[in-house]
Amino acid sequence: MPTTPPPDGAARSAEELNAAIRALWIGPGGHPTLRLSEEQRAEYHQLLAELDRVERGDVTTAA
């Protein structure tokens, strides 16, 4: 389930980013995934970087 940034460059909230990160680690049937694919790993790192920017206040969430 790839996540994409919201349209118009709007920033996602920390809550949305955490939900997307959790979704990567939950496999079919709601069981934790032990390994991420290369694509999932890249998405995970992108989400972590985005979450870091949000937590540092480097972005503004859209109203």
Summary of the structure (lengths in Angstrom):
residues: 63
radius of gyration: 12.4
end to end distance: 25.8
largest distance: 36.7
contacts: 131
relative contact order: 0.23
helix: 59%
strand: 6%
